[in-house]
Amino acid sequence: MDTISTRAPLHRWIWIASIWLGFGLVDAMQTVFVMRGEGMHHAWVRLSWTCVVGWVPWALATPFVLRLGRRLPPVTLRPLTNWLTHLAACATVGLTFAAWTMWLDFSFNPYARSSSPGTFAHVWFDKFYNGILSFLVLYAAIVAVSYVLDSRERLALQRTDTARLNELLSKAQLDALRRQIEPHFLFNTLNAVAGLVREGRNDAAVDMIAGLSDFLRRVLQGSTEQQVPLGEEMEFAQKYLDIQ
């Protein structure tokens, strides 16, 4: 159980890292190709690297957004606090993303600027303001994925519970049928044994008692089995018919 529980988060992190790495590679290729197509000259390696690494805040925030989407699913307008919480979380991730990309820009200068683009706070706010729409789309996509995964998990649990209930119902029905049949069969067998004793057929009565004992032992042993080999079932039916 511990191995499975530790493997699941690792598997989830691998998927998250792979998806955002794909986003970063697409962003890097698009940025480089467009700029080269327009005849611009930049530090292409640093620019590609910073475009890929720039998506790290979204990758780190994805598990928390998924968890928040499951705890507060925004599928209805009420309560309004759910929507406000998601908007605040989206703004926080967006501000962190803008600050991170600005730090990469100021630290590595991937666009090879000869002069400073401005103060950090001004550029940070400008980048956040220009990316609000994309932040909302990305955040909504993550929450939608969270809702879909949660719905699939609930559906799987419902199917498992339904199958378990059907199994318990079938077992209860079989037990009820067995309780209805076994007393009559037992009473009839005992009456038959008593009749043989009255007739003086003691050997036949002993054989019937031994057969009844073996039959009841098999009933108790096989009461919890879900599947029985055909040979054992035929032997069981033969003993029943012998007693009858």
C-alpha positions, 0 to 999 in steps of 0.5 A: 500500500505504501508503494502504491501511495508513493507511486501515484504522486510520482506518476502524477508529477511526471505527467504534469512535468511532461505536459508543461514541458511540451507547452514550453517547447512549443512556446520556445519554437514559436518565439524563435521561429517567428523572430527569425522569420522577421529577421531579428537576431537574439541569443537563441539558446538563452531565449529558448531555454528561458521560454521553456523554464518560464513555465515552471510556476504553472507546473508547480501550481498545477497540483494545488489548482487540481486540489482546489478544483476538487474541493471547490468545483466552480460548476454553479454560481453559488456560493460566490466565494468559490469563484472568488477563491479561484480568481484569487488563485489564478491571479496569484499564479499569474503574478508569480509567473510574470515575476518569474519570467521577468527575473529570467529576462533581467538575469539572462537577457535572452532578447539581447537588449542593449538597455534596461526595459524599465523598472522591475515593478513596471515590467512585472505589472505590464506582463501580468496585465497583458497575460490576464486572458491567457492566465484565465484560460490556462487556469480554467483548463486545469480546473476543467481537467480536475473536474473531469478526473474527479467525475471519472473517479466518482463514476468508477467508485459508484460502479465498484460499489454497485458491483459489490452490492450486486454481489452481496445481494446475490449471496444473500439471495443464495443464502436465503434460498439455502436456508429455505431448502436445507431444513426441508431436505434435512427433515425429509432425510431424518424421517427417511432414516427413522423409517429405515430403522423401523423397518430394521434396515440398519445398514441402509440407515447407517449409509444414509447418515454417513452420506448426509454427514458428507453432504452437509460437510460439503455444503459448509465447505463450499458456502463461501466459494464463488466458483466450483469445478464441474466435477465437484458439482456433479459429485455433489449432485450425485450425493444429493440424489443418492440420499433422496 
